[in-house]
Amino acid sequence: MRVNWGKLTSMTDDSALDGFDAFDVLDREAVRLDAFFSTLLATEWDRPSRCSGWSTRDLLAHLAASEAYHHACLAGRVSEYITELGAQGVTDLDDANKLGVDRLADYTPRELLAMWRSDNLETRQGFRERGNGMIDTTVGEYPCRWQAFHVAAELATHADDVFVPIADDEDELRWAWRVAFSRFALAETKPDVVIEEVGEGRWRVGSDDLKVEVDEHELMEGVAGRLDDSSRLTPDERRLLRA
């Protein structure tokens, strides 16, 4: 679930996203995941994902549960949705994600896939219809185009989490928009951080007291919070990148 539990304080320069259609990108990521999940054998659903403690089936349950938030965004009832979660003891995003997966514990993978497929299609159609307009979110009114990029990025990250293969003919475009979105998301979340291109495929990210030079993969994985102790980057450098 792409939820910002903080407050939107300013509008970010989104020029990094020029040339990419948020709704097409979102469609492609959803179709990729759907196609992958549709091919899994019964024995493959228990495989661990990159999300600590979650199997492949758990991750699909998370995606299915997250659609309730996207539908609340489209219906303009996010405040009510958050209130309902709070009444069930939810205080942060981790709580919300755990509750969503736990609620669907009795569903089979095929039932979860059918549920997510239907609800996600409704989300994508609703986002596309809203177009360049605004949408309700936890930070208030927010550009729907940006929200579509955020959801697409979440789907792309989760596809990597369950090791969805990337076809040669989709790799270049997919890489390009994800790097561009990573720059945007970091600037949006941490407006005081400076992001500079310092060479082909290399970026310098810096704050007042810390700077790090990364390649595009490290930038993308760092912003998504997927760099761990196996990375060459220090914990402070990883925190600097995380959005």
C-alpha positions in Angstrom: 0.0 0.0 0.0 1.4 3.3 -1.0 0.5 5.5 1.9 2.3 8.6 3.2 1.5 9.0 6.9 3.1 12.4 7.0 2.1 15.7 5.5 2.6 17.1 2.0 4.4 20.4 2.5 5.3 21.4 -1.1 4.9 20.5 -4.7 7.9 18.7 -6.2 9.5 19.4 -9.6 8.3 16.5 -11.6 10.4 17.2 -14.8 12.2 13.9 -14.2 9.0 12.1 -15.2 8.6 13.9 -18.5 8.1 11.5 -21.4 6.6 8.7 -19.3 2.9 7.9 -19.2 2.1 7.0 -15.6 -1.1 5.1 -16.5 0.6 3.0 -19.2 3.5 2.3 -16.8 1.0 1.2 -14.2 -0.8 -1.1 -16.6 2.4 -2.8 -17.7 3.6 -3.5 -14.2 0.2 -4.9 -13.2 0.1 -7.1 -16.3 3.6 -8.4 -15.7 2.7 -9.4 -12.1 -0.5 -11.0 -13.2 1.2 -13.1 -15.9 3.8 -14.2 -13.4 1.4 -15.2 -10.6 -0.8 -17.0 -13.1 2.0 -19.4 -14.0 3.0 -20.4 -10.4 2.7 -24.0 -9.3 1.1 -24.9 -6.0 4.6 -25.7 -4.6 5.9 -22.2 -5.5 3.6 -20.0 -3.5 5.6 -20.7 -0.3 8.9 -19.4 -1.7 10.3 -16.6 0.4 10.2 -13.1 -1.1 12.6 -10.2 -0.4 10.0 -8.8 2.1 11.1 -10.2 5.4 8.8 -12.8 6.7 6.6 -12.8 3.6 6.2 -15.7 1.2 5.2 -15.1 -2.5 1.6 -15.8 -1.4 1.8 -13.3 1.4 3.0 -10.7 -1.0 0.1 -11.3 -3.3 -2.2 -11.0 -0.3 -0.6 -7.7 0.5 -1.3 -6.5 -3.1 -4.9 -7.6 -2.8 -5.4 -5.9 0.5 -3.8 -2.7 -0.7 -6.5 -2.1 -3.3 -8.9 -1.0 -0.5 -6.7 2.1 0.0 -6.6 2.8 -3.7 -10.3 2.6 -4.0 -10.7 4.9 -1.0 -8.5 7.4 -2.8 -10.8 7.3 -5.8 -13.9 7.5 -3.7 -12.6 10.5 -1.7 -12.9 8.6 1.6 -9.4 8.2 2.8 -10.0 9.8 6.2 -12.8 7.3 6.8 -10.5 4.5 5.7 -7.7 5.6 8.1 -10.2 6.0 10.9 -11.4 2.4 10.3 -7.8 1.1 10.5 -7.2 3.1 13.6 -10.2 1.5 15.3 -8.5 -1.9 14.7 -5.3 -0.8 16.4 -3.3 0.3 13.3 -0.9 3.2 14.0 1.5 3.0 11.1 2.1 1.5 7.6 3.6 -1.7 9.0 0.5 -2.3 11.1 -1.7 -1.7 8.1 0.2 -4.0 5.9 0.2 -6.8 8.4 -3.5 -6.4 9.1 -4.2 -6.6 5.3 -2.2 -9.9 4.9 -3.7 -11.4 8.1 -7.2 -10.7 7.0 -6.7 -12.8 3.8 -5.1 -15.7 5.5 -7.9 -18.2 4.6 -7.9 -17.4 0.9 -6.1 -19.7 -1.6 -3.5 -18.1 -4.0 -6.0 -18.5 -6.9 -8.7 -16.7 -5.0 -6.3 -14.0 -4.0 -5.1 -13.6 -7.6 -8.7 -13.3 -8.9 -9.5 -10.7 -6.2 -6.4 -8.6 -6.9 -6.9 -8.8 -10.6 -10.4 -7.5 -10.5 -9.7 -4.8 -7.8 -6.5 -3.7 -9.5 -8.2 -3.3 -12.8 -10.8 -1.1 -11.2 -8.0 1.0 -9.6 -6.2 1.4 -12.9 -9.3 2.4 -14.8 -10.2 4.9 -12.1 -6.8 6.5 -12.1 -6.7 6.7 -15.9 -10.2 8.4 -15.9 -9.0 10.9 -13.3 -6.0 11.6 -15.5 -4.2 14.9 -14.7 -6.7 15.7 -12.0 -6.3 15.4 -8.2 -7.0 12.4 -6.0 -7.7 12.0 -2.3 -4.7 10.5 -0.3 -3.4 10.5 3.3 -1.6 13.8 2.5 -4.8 15.4 1.1 -5.5 16.2 -2.5 -2.6 14.9 -4.6 -2.0 14.7 -8.4 -3.4 11.4 -9.7 -0.6 11.1 -12.2 2.0 11.1 -9.4 0.0 8.6 -7.4 -0.2 6.3 -10.4 3.6 6.4 -10.6 3.9 5.6 -6.9 1.6 2.6 -7.3 3.5 1.5 -10.4 6.8 1.8 -8.5 5.4 -0.3 -5.7 4.3 -3.0 -8.1 7.7 -2.9 -9.9 9.5 -3.3 -6.5 7.2 -6.1 -5.4 7.8 -7.8 -8.8 11.5 -7.7 -8.0 10.7 -9.0 -4.5 9.3 -12.2 -5.9 11.9 -12.4 -8.7 9.6 -11.8 -11.8 11.8 -12.3 -14.9 12.3 -9.2 -17.0 12.0 -9.7 -20.8 14.8 -8.2 -23.0 12.3 -6.1 -24.9 11.0 -4.4 -21.7 14.1 -3.9 -19.8 15.3 -0.6 -21.2 12.1 1.4 -20.9 11.3 -0.2 -17.5 14.7 0.8 -16.2 14.4 4.3 -17.5 11.1 5.2 -15.9 12.1 3.6 -12.6 15.3 5.6 -12.3 13.4 8.7 -13.2 10.8 8.0 -10.6 13.4 7.2 -8.0 14.8 10.7 -8.5 11.4 12.2 -8.2 10.4 10.2 -5.1 13.6 11.1 -3.3 13.2 14.8 -4.1 9.6 14.7 -3.0 10.3 12.9 0.3 13.5 14.7 1.1 13.5 18.2 -0.5 16.7 19.2 1.2 18.7 16.3 -0.5 20.5 17.2 -3.7 20.6 14.7 -6.5 23.2 15.3 -9.3 24.1 13.3 -12.3 27.9 12.9 -12.2 28.4 10.5 -15.2 26.5 8.1 -17.4 24.4 6.1 -15.0 25.9 7.6 -11.9 24.4 9.9 -9.3 25.6 11.9 -6.3 23.1 12.2 -3.5 23.9 14.5 -0.7 22.6 16.4 2.4 24.4 18.9 4.5 26.4 16.3 6.3 26.5 13.3 4.1 27.1 12.6 0.4 27.2 9.3 -1.5 27.8 8.4 -5.2 25.7 5.5 -6.5 24.9 3.8 -9.8 21.3 3.6 -11.1 20.6 0.2 -9.6 21.7 1.4 -6.1 19.7 4.6 -6.5 16.6 2.6 -7.5 17.0 -0.1 -4.8 18.0 2.5 -2.2 14.9 4.7 -2.7 12.7 1.6 -2.5 14.3 0.5 0.8 15.8 -2.7 -0.7 19.4 -2.2 0.1 20.6 -4.3 3.1 23.8 -5.1 4.9 25.1 -6.9 1.8 25.3 -3.5 0.1 28.6 -1.6 0.0 26.8 1.4 1.4 26.8 2.3 5.1 23.6 2.3 7.1 23.6 6.1 7.1 24.1 6.2 3.3 21.2 3.7 2.9 19.0 5.9 5.1 19.9 8.9 3.0 18.6 7.2 -0.1 15.5 5.7 1.3 12.3 7.4 0.4 
